[in-house]
Amino acid sequence: MAETKMEKPRIAAMERGPGPGRYTLPNLTGYQAHDVSRKLHPAYSFGLRLGTSFIKKQIGPGPAYLIDPMMTRYGRDGTAQYSLHSRHKELEPFKTPGPGAHCPEKFADPSRHRPPAYSMGGRTRYRKRDANPSPASYTLPSMLGDKVPNRTSSACYSMAPRSKLGGFDTDYAKTPGPARYNTTSAEITQRKAPNYSMQSRNYMPTDATRIPGPGAHCPERVTLNRRAAPAYSLGVKHSEYICPLVIDTPDD
């Protein structure tokens, strides 16, 4: 026998319908999907922009000619024409020099003999093609050594490294010295002494459990052995359509 599940009655206020924004009215602009209950006005559309290839194509001359405004249908206009120019500068009168403007003492008497006069001019600049070397451009040969062709050089001596042959420490017999041979350990022929090695420090095994200290406990929070204050908790939020349960409690 199938079990019948008892359903609770639904509250009418919980049945909420869609709002005004749920429905979409037909559009009143455009041609497509227009409201059939409204009058449809004529609709106009904008054409596409012409491409650059069509614009650059020379179909024919348009109104792009610049006609001379002085040209009429009877010919060129022959009336007098005037133009505006800037104002002329005022003419300055000639300034006649006075007696103090002349210095006759600076000029010798032309009827007498004069000593020659010389003037100091500026230094002549070198041209770019006159690339003359300066004194510091030359390098004189050194006076040390035997490389001076027109000077008598003294005797030159050089210090060479020590020769490996013919020296005072040359061993012609190639006889090995006492340090050439390795000494034999005495432990091979005699009693060997005990050998000891040093290792790292050994620690005693301990308990690795983390034991809480005195500050880890909070005895003031324990209420098992004494009376505790009332404690309240926040429950879940109830539905706004369910009537709260009100029970008459007798007054003690």
CYANA upper distance limits for C-alpha pairs under 8 A (distance plus 0.5 A):
 10 ARG  CA     14 MET  CA      8.09
 11 ILE  CA     15 GLU  CA      7.82
 11 ILE  CA    241 TYR  CA      7.87
 13 ALA  CA    241 TYR  CA      7.60
 14 MET  CA    241 TYR  CA      7.83
 18 PRO  CA     22 ARG  CA      6.27
 19 GLY  CA     23 TYR  CA      8.43
 26 PRO  CA     33 ALA  CA      7.30
 26 PRO  CA     34 HIS  CA      6.65
 26 PRO  CA     35 ASP  CA      5.54
 27 ASN  CA     33 ALA  CA      6.98
 27 ASN  CA     34 HIS  CA      5.76
 27 ASN  CA     35 ASP  CA      6.44
 28 LEU  CA     34 HIS  CA      6.06
 28 LEU  CA     35 ASP  CA      6.44
 28 LEU  CA     38 ARG  CA      8.07
 29 THR  CA     34 HIS  CA      7.36
 30 GLY  CA     34 HIS  CA      7.24
 30 GLY  CA     43 ALA  CA      7.21
 31 TYR  CA     40 LEU  CA      8.28
 31 TYR  CA     43 ALA  CA      7.34
 34 HIS  CA     40 LEU  CA      8.11
 50 LEU  CA     54 PHE  CA      6.97
 50 LEU  CA     55 ILE  CA      7.53
 51 GLY  CA     55 ILE  CA      7.06
 52 THR  CA     56 LYS  CA      6.60
 53 SER  CA     57 LYS  CA      6.81
 67 ILE  CA     71 MET  CA      8.00
 70 MET  CA     76 ARG  CA      6.34
 70 MET  CA     77 ASP  CA      5.88
 71 MET  CA     75 GLY  CA      6.33
 71 MET  CA     76 ARG  CA      4.92
 71 MET  CA     77 ASP  CA      6.54
 72 THR  CA     76 ARG  CA      6.30
 72 THR  CA     77 ASP  CA      7.17
 97 PRO  CA    101 ALA  CA      6.35
 98 GLY  CA    102 HIS  CA      8.25
103 CYS  CA    107 PHE  CA      8.12
104 PRO  CA    108 ALA  CA      8.44
108 ALA  CA    112 ARG  CA      8.33
108 ALA  CA    114 ARG  CA      7.77
126 TYR  CA    130 ASP  CA      6.68
126 TYR  CA    131 ALA  CA      8.49
127 ARG  CA    131 ALA  CA      8.22
133 PRO  CA    137 SER  CA      6.48
134 SER  CA    138 TYR  CA      8.38
141 PRO  CA    147 LYS  CA      8.49
141 PRO  CA    148 VAL  CA      7.11
142 SER  CA    147 LYS  CA      8.32
142 SER  CA    148 VAL  CA      7.60
143 MET  CA    148 VAL  CA      7.21
144 LEU  CA    153 SER  CA      8.25
145 GLY  CA    153 SER  CA      7.18
145 GLY  CA    154 SER  CA      8.41
145 GLY  CA    156 CYS  CA      7.32
146 ASP  CA    153 SER  CA      6.14
146 ASP  CA    154 SER  CA      8.38
146 ASP  CA    156 CYS  CA      8.37
148 VAL  CA    152 THR  CA      8.23
148 VAL  CA    153 SER  CA      8.02
162 ARG  CA    167 GLY  CA      8.42
163 SER  CA    167 GLY  CA      7.11
164 LYS  CA    170 THR  CA      7.79
165 LEU  CA    170 THR  CA      7.03
166 GLY  CA    170 THR  CA      6.89
171 ASP  CA    175 THR  CA      7.93
176 PRO  CA    180 ARG  CA      6.36
177 GLY  CA    181 TYR  CA      8.43
184 THR  CA    188 ILE  CA      8.27
186 ALA  CA    190 GLN  CA      6.41
187 GLU  CA    191 ARG  CA      6.47
187 GLU  CA    192 LYS  CA      5.47
187 GLU  CA    193 ALA  CA      8.36
188 ILE  CA    192 LYS  CA      8.27
212 PRO  CA    216 ALA  CA      6.34
213 GLY  CA    217 HIS  CA      8.30
218 CYS  CA    222 VAL  CA      7.95
223 THR  CA    227 ARG  CA      7.00
223 THR  CA    228 ALA  CA      6.28
238 HIS  CA    242 ILE  CA      7.97
